[in-house]
Amino acid sequence: MEKNVAVWRAMRDDTYFGFAGRRKKRRSRLIAGILVELSLLLAVGVIFFYEQGQTAGRVVEATADGYIKWVDFNVSYEAMCKAYEYDIETYGTQNHLNWIELLAYVAAQRGGSFGVSAVEDIRTIAERILAGGTTMEEAAGDLKYYPYYLEAYSAVLGGFVGEYEIQETAGGAYVKKYGLKAFLPIAKGFPYSDYDDFGVSRSYGYQRQHLGHDMMGQVGTPIIAVESGTVEALGWNQYGGWRIGIRSFDRKRYYYYAHLRQNYPYQENLKVGDTVTAGEVIGYMGHTGYSTTENVNNIDQVHLHFGVQLIFDESQKEGNNEIWIDCYALTRFLYQNRSAVHKVEGTKEWKRDLDMREQTEESPVDGSGGCTGASESRERFPLQGSVTFSCWRACAASGRGSACGCAGSPA
Ligand SMILES: [Zn+2]
C-alpha cells in the first residue's frame, strides 16, 4: 500500500518513468530551439538589411554623377533563357514582355544576384502580368533600384533582341524576323572550349585581373561580329596582339576581340570607321600578343579573348573607370545563334552564308534629352524598354514625376 501510494504520487507528479525530467529537458530544448531560431532570424535580418544597405550603397555610388559608374553583370544563363522565352512567346501580343525588363525586375528584387530561384521569380512576375494581375510599370514602381538595373542591363543586352531581316537561303530573299540577332563570336561548326575565367589573375605587364572571356580553338577559326557596330580600333596592342574593337550603334557596348592570327588577322579590307553587321566574319583566331613587337605569337594557347565593356559616359572608355563585364553567361546564351560561313576559294578568307539586315536606330534617349525623348521613344518603340535612369533622374529633378512618360514614378 505504502509502495502503491508512492507510485501513485510519483505518477501524479510525473516523476515516475522520469517523465518530469524528460519534460523539463524537452521544455529547455524547446526554449533553446526557439532561441536558436530567433537568433538565426535576427542574423538573417541583419544580413538582409546589411545586404540591402550594401546594394543601396553600391547603386547610389554607382550612379553618383548622373550616369552609371559600375555594373556587376551576374545574370545567369538560365534566367536569360527564361526571360527571352517570354519575350519571344509574347511578341506581337497586347502583353509583350520585354526580357530586359523581366531581368531588371528580378535583379531589383534581389539586389542583383541570380540564384536558383531567379527563373521561378521570372515566371511568377511574367505570369502575373499575363494574367492581367499587374503591369511591369506597376510592379516595378515599388522597386527602388529597378531603374538602375533596367539601364544597366539595357546597356549590356540592348542590341541582342529585336526585329531584323535575314536570308533563308544563300543569295535569297530577306525574311523579317523577331528574336536574337546577336551571334556567338565563333563561327558555326568550329569547335572551341571555354569556362568562366572572368576575374582570374593575369601577370603579363602587371598583376591584373582577366577582364574578358577566353574561347580556345584552332588557328584560323573565323571570328564573328557579335553585334553590329562601328570599328573603333584595329591593329596591334601589346596585350591583345592583333585586335579589333567594335562599338555598338547605341555606343553603350565596346566589343573587344583579341589575339587574332599572325600575318592574316582580319577580314580583308576591314579598317577603323567601317560598319560591320552582326554575324559577319571580322577576323581569325590566333595567339598573338604579350609583346611590344608587332605580329608576335607570344601566347601559348590559341584562343579568342572576347571582352565586353560598358560605356555610359565617354570618360569610361579608357583609364581607371572602365567597366568590363563577365560575358561567360552571355556567350553560353549566344551559342544558340552561330553564324554559318564558307571558305572563299583561293583565299584565306571565310564569308557568312546568309546576309542579315537590321534597323540601326540611334538610341533615342541620350540623358540630356530627358523625359521628352523617353516619352516619344516609348511611343515609337513601345517594346524597347527605353526608360532610362537618366530619364528618371531628369523626371525627379523637374518634379514632373510620372507625367514625364517614364514608367511609374522616379525612385
Ligand atoms: Zn583573355
Boltz pocket constraint, residues with backbone or C-beta under 6 A from the ligand:
constraints:
  - pocket:
      binder: B
      contacts: [[A, 210], [A, 212], [A, 213], [A, 214], [A, 304], [A, 305], [A, 306]]
      max_distance: 6.0
